[in-house]
Amino acid sequence: MLILEDIPQLSASNYNEAKRFVTLIDALYEAKVRLICSAADEPERLYIEGSGSFEFERTASRLREMQGADWGKGSD
């Protein structure tokens, strides 16, 4: 389990941070790690414009999937 607090809204001005966040979520998703977090906005609105916004859609989708009560339980 990982707890993250105060995930900010991301934009082109902090593109490198956004890329690192995407990489983190990808790794947590693949490892089926339970994530508890607070953020400045809904997953779909954390990074809405600028380079990489299309790729961030997958991250938002993964964050939504990870919200499920059974996420990370069992071995698929």
N, C-alpha and C positions, 0 to 999 in steps of 0.2 A: 504494500500500500504506500502511496505517495500523497502528501498533502501540499498543495500549492496555494498561496494566498495572493490576492490582488493582481491577477493577470491583467495587464493594461490593454487598452485598445492599441492595435499595431497599425503601422502605416509605412509608406515608402521611406519616411525619414528614419525608421528603425528597422529597415529591411533585414539586416543581419540577425537581429534579435528574433524577428519573425521566422526566419529560416531555422534558427536553432530551436524555436518552439515547435515548429513542424517536425523536425527531426526527433525531438523528445517525445512528442505524441505518437509518432510512428513507432518508436522503440517500445513505448509503454503498451501500445495497442498490440503489437506483435507478441510481446511477452505476457499479454493478458494481465497486466498490473492494474490493480484497483487504484483509481485516481479520485481524490477529493479536492475540489478547488473552488475558489471564488474568483470572479472576473469582472471587468468593467462593463461587460455586455454579454449578450447571448453569443454562443459559438459562431453563428453565421455572421455576426456583426463585429467580430474582433479584428478582422482585416478585410476591409471591403473594397479598397481601391489601391492601385499601384501595381508594380511588377510583383508577380507571385500571387495575386488575388485569386486567380483561377485555381492554382494548386492548393490554396488554403481551403477551398471548398471541401476537399477530401478530409482535411484536418477537422473541419467543423462537423462533417458527417461522422467521423470516428469519435469525436467528443460526444456527440449525441448518442451513438451506439454504446459508448462506455458508461452512460448514465443509467443503463438498465440495472435493475436490482440483482440480476444474476451474472453481471459482467465479471469475468475473471474466475468464476467458479467452475470446477470440473476441469477435465482435460479433453480438449477436442482433438 
